[in-house]
């Protein structure tokens, strides 16, 4: 699916020209020269951003310890990474695609991404013609719904970390006071996810992969149904901000007295009902009914139908005096806001993973979460509520019990805060490097 007027015959000479230019950098140190060479496919790579570009960067860095990288990506990724020292010291080569994904609006984004994946196959073949490629890693965009026919390249390959196979448990979906159309969407989500198991090209790609990494157990189950043979569940991101455990703990120790007077809870999420704002409101309502002094700050986009629905629900529950709605803000301002709170309500029902829980715990906020999706790996098991039976009543009861312990014994809150801070320190590039060494290296290097 190339742009009008462009054929593969016209594309390949220009691609070959780029590869020849990059091949001049191959004469480097003997250490780099002896590393096995692999292709790393990443839609975007950025050393200072989150989400997909951030994953591209951190996984490339982790892989770079074991392999010499040929990165197949978009042109802006090369521009973003050009001045990073590891690019030159480890001999990274960028092989960029002429097609870009400029939007994720349906259906434009999907058409562009499918066209980009075709470019990935063409460029990968060109790289294989000019370099002794021993394998391929498809890192981002991690979706089991769209994958190239890597099985036709004739080299070992790994896929992931993949996300997106998560879905809300039905026993939660239908008991929530959310719009009916959202209940229908959540009910159909697992059906739609599992429907991809019947697509032959996806089954062939996943079945032939040496390894498929996943960001949650839910996604792992989906890709298993689609034919994946060897799978693993890993945390997909790296948190590169320094965490000073003593400093943050000391700052939190100054708030012990305030916890006894008033617990300030924080909720943040996109304007989507599966982020669970209603569950956060229910925890607040039950806490107040139990005689606790608690309030809640909710950060999202409120100037829409979702925002109106959440406000109406809050008013119906009589929570207006105990609740503050705050518009989305910059990361820096959100971190400042977080420091004034004591805990985070992480009520999302099917996130793949990500940094928010790690970031909250690094700042000393224990999290109250159902432990669904990627939150199972991201929440400290010794702080707040990290897991619960996937039932609304059970989660709310455990959350209120936790808040009661904190208010009756603020020292317990401080202890859990410190455990969460320590827990957050393990989600670094070192952790990704360990996963690469444990899973990807053996998968690509075995005969």
N, C-alpha and C positions, 0 to 999 in steps of 0.2 A: 504494500500500500504506500507507494512512493508519491511524492508530489507530481502533479500533472506535467508531462513532458520529460520526466526523468526516468531512465531505465537503469537497471543494474550495470549494463554495459557502459553507460556514461558515468556511473558512480565510481566504479572500481579503479579506473586510472587515477582519479584525484585522491582516493583513499590510499592507493599504492604510493603515490607521491608523498603523502604525509608519513606513511610508514618508513619510507626510505630516509626521510629527514630525521625521524626519531632514531633510526638505527645507528646513526652516527654517535649516539651517546652510549653505545654498548661497550666501548673500550673504557673500562673503569677499573676499580680495584679488583684484585683477585677474589676477594670475598664475594663481591656482587656477581662476578663472572661465574662462580661455582654454584650459585643459587639456582634451583629449578625455576623455570619461567612459566608463569601462568597468566591467563586472562582474568581480569576482574571486571564484571559488568555492574555498573552502578549508574542509575539514571542521573543523579547529581551527587557531587562531592564538595563539601565545604568545611573548612577546619573550625569554623566558629558559629555554626548553626545547628539547630536541633532537627528532629524529624528525619526525613529521608537523606538530605544532604549531610547531616551530622553522622548518620549511620554509615554512609559511604566513606566518610573520612576515617572514622574510628576502626572500621573493619579493614580498610586498606592499610592503615598503620599496623594493625595486629598481624595481618598477613605478610607484611613487608619484612618481618623478622625471619620468615622462613622461605620466602619466594621473591624472585624479581618480578615486578608487577607490570603488566600491560593493561592499562585502564581504558576500557571502552565506555565512553560517557559523552555528555554534551559539551560543547565548546566552552560554555561559561564555567564548567568545573575546572578545566585546565587553567583558566584565567584566575579563578579563586585560589588555586593551590600553587601556582607557579613560584611564589616567593617563600614557600615553606621549605625549611632546610632538609627535611626527610626526603622530599621529592628528588633533590639532587644527590644527596648522600647515598640513598638506596637505589638510585638509577631508575626511578619510575618513568614509564613511557605512556603518554596519553595518545589515544587514537579516537578522535572525536567524530561524531556523526553529524551530517549536514541537517538532519531533521531534529527539531526541538519540540518538546511538549510545553506549550505556552498556556494551557488552561486545563483544569480538571472538571469543567462543566460538562454534564452529559448532553449529547454524545461526543462532543468535540474532543474532550480529553482522552476518551477511550480510543477514538480513531487515531489520534496523534500517537498515543502510546503503542498501539499495535504496529503502526508504521515505523516507529522507533525500534521496536523489537526486530522487525525485518532488517533494518539497518545494522543492528547488533550482529545478526547472523552473517551478513555480508562482510562487515568489518572484521569479525572474528576469523572468518576464513582467510582473509588477507593477512592477518597477523600470523596465522598458523603457517602460511606459505613462506614467510620470511624469518620466523623465529622458531626455535625448538620448544614449542609449547607443550607442557606436560599435563595441563589441566585447566579448568575454568571454574570460577566462583561467581554465581549470580547473587549479588548482595542486595541491591535495591533496584527498582521498586519491588518490595517483597509482597507479591500477591499471587496466590495460587490460581487465580482466575485467568491470568494472562502469562504465558511462558512460551519461549521459542522452542523449536525442536532441537535442543542441544544434543539429543541422542543421535542426530545425524552428523555431528561433527567428528565423531570417532575418537574422542578424548574423554578421560574421566572428568566428571563435573559434580559440583555441589550446588545446592539451591538454598537460599534463605540467609537470614531468618525471615520466615514467612509469618504474616499475621492475617487477620480478617476472618478467621473461621469461628470466631466467638459469637455467641448468641445468648440472649437473656433466658434464664430458666422459665419455662412456661408457668410454673407455680408462683413465680413472682409477677410475670407479665400481666396476668388477668386479674390480679388483686390490687393493682395500682390505680390511683385516681388520675389517669392520664387520658389524653384524647383517644377515641376509639380507633382512629386510623393508625395511631402509633402502636396500639396493641396488635393490630393486624400485621403491620410491618415486622414487629418483633416475632410474631408467631410464624411468619413465612421465612424469616431469615435462615433458620437451620435447613429448611427445605431447599431454599435457593443455594445455600452453601454446598449441600450434599449433591445437588443436581449436577455439579461440575464433575462428579465422579464418572459420569457416562460419556464424557467427551474424549474420543480416542487420542487426539494429539496431546492433551494434557496428561492422560494416563501414560502414554509412551514416554513423555519427558520425565515425569516423576518416577516411573517404574525403573528407568535406566539410570537415575541419579545415584551416585555413590552415597550421598547423604542429603537429607532434607532437614534443615534446622527450622524450628518453630518457636514463636514467642509465647505460646500458651498450650496447655494440654488440649483445649478445645480445637485449635487449629491442627494440632498433631493428629487428632482423631479424623478430621476431615481429609488431610492429605494421605493418611493411611487408607481410607476408603477409596481414594483416587489412584492408589497403586504404589505409593511410596513404600520402600522396603526397610530402609534404615533411617530412623528419625531420632531427633533429640529436641528437648525443650530448653531454651537458654534465654537469658535476659539480653535484649538486642542492642542496648545503648551503653555509652560510657558517660560518666559524670566527671568532667574534667576540672570542675571548680575545686580549689583546695578546701578541705574541711578541717578546721582547727577544733578538735573535740573539747579540749580544755576551755578554750575561749567561749565557744557556744554554750557549753554547760554552765560556765560562770555567768554568762548573760541570762540564761534561763533561771539560774538560782535566785536571781533578783526578783523573779516573778512569782515565787512560791506563795507569798502572802496574797497576791491578787487572785490566784487560783481558788483559794478558799472563799473569796468574796464573790468572784464572777468568772466563770470559764468562758473564754472567747473562742468560738469555733469558726472555722473557715471552710468554705466550699467554693470550688472553681470548676468551670466546665463550659464547653461549647453549648450553644442554644439548641440542645437536642434532648429529648425526654429520656433516651437511654442512658444519659449521664446521671440519672437518678436524683434530680432536685427534690422530688416529692419524698424520697426516702430521708433526705437530710431534714426536710421540714417535719417529718414524722418523728425523727429522733429528738428534735428540738421540742416538739409538743409533749412527748412522753417525759422528757427530762423536766420540763416545767411542772407537769402533773405530779412528778415524784418529789417536788419541792426543791429542786436544784436551781441554783442561780446561774443561768446559762444564756448566752445570746449567740447569734449566728450572722456572719457576713457572707453574702453570696456574690461572687464575681462572674459576670457573663455579659452577653448582649441581651438587654432587656427590652429594647425598642422594637419588638416584633410580637407575633402571635404567641410564641413560646413564652416570652417574658410576661405577657399579659396573663397567660394561663397560670404561671407560677405565682404571680402576685395575687390572683383570685383565690388560688388554693391556700396561700398563706393567710389571706384575710378570713377565709372560711374557717381555718383552724385557730383563728384568734392570735396569730403570731406577730402581727405588725409592730407592737411595741418592743419586741425582742429581736427584730430582724432588720438588717441593712442590705439593700441592693446596691451594688457598686458596678459601674461599667468596666469593661475590659481596659487594661492599662499596659504600659511597658513592663518588661520583665523586671527591670530595676525597681520600679514602683511596687510591683507585686511582691517582690522579696522584702521590701520595707514593710509593707502591710502584713506579711506573714510573721514578722518578728513581734508584732503586737498581739498575736493570737497564741492559743495554747494547744490546739489540736486541729487536724484536718479531717473533714468528712469526705472520704473518697468513695462515693456511692455509684460510680460507673458500673454498668452491668455487663459490658463486653469490650473493654479496651484491650488492645493487643499488648500494650506495655508502655514504655516511655519513662520520661524523667520526673514528672510532677511529684510522685510519691517519694522518690529518692531525694529530690530537692527539698521537699517539706521536712523530711526526717533529718536532712543535713542541717537544717535551721533549728532543729529541736522540737518540731511538731510531731507528736505521735499521731498515727493515722487510724481512723475508724473505717474499715472497709469489709466488704463481703468476701474479698479475696478471689473475685472472679477474673478470668482472663489473665492478662499480664500482671494484675495486681497481686496474684498469688506469689509471684517471685519478688515483687517490689516492696512488699510490706514486711516490716520487722515482726517476727513471730512472738517477740517478747515485749511488745509495746502496743498500746491501744487495743484495737480489735483487728486482727489480721486475717482471720478465717471464721466462718460461721456456716451452719447449715444453710443451704440456699433457700431460705424462707424469710419473708419480711419480718414476721413476729420474732423469730429467733435472733435476727441481726439487731433489731431495735432493742430488744431486751438486753443483749450483751453490750450494746453501745451505752445504754442508760446505766447499767451496772458499772461499766468502766468509768463513766463520768462521776458516778456516785463515789467510787473509790478515790478518784482524784480530789474531789471537793472535801471529802472527809479526811483525807491524808495527802496533802499536797506534796509531801516528800515522795510518795509513790509516783505521782505525776513526774516529778523531777528525775526519778530513777528510770522511768520508762522513756522520758525524753532523751536521756543520755544513751540508753540502749539503742534508740532509733538513730541517734547521731553516729554511734560507732558502726551500726549496721550499714549506714549510707556510704561509709568509706570504702567498702569492697567493690563498688560498682564503677571501676576504673578501667583504663586501657589494659591494665594488668589482668583483670578478670577476662576481658575479651581475648587477650593473648593466650590465656590458659585454655579457653574454649577452642581457639584455633588449633593449639597444639594437641588438644585431646581429641578433637573431632575431625577437623578439616585436613590437617596434615596426614594422618593415617589414611583417610579416605582417598586422597589424591595420589599418595605415594605407593599404595599397595598395588601389586601387579594384577 
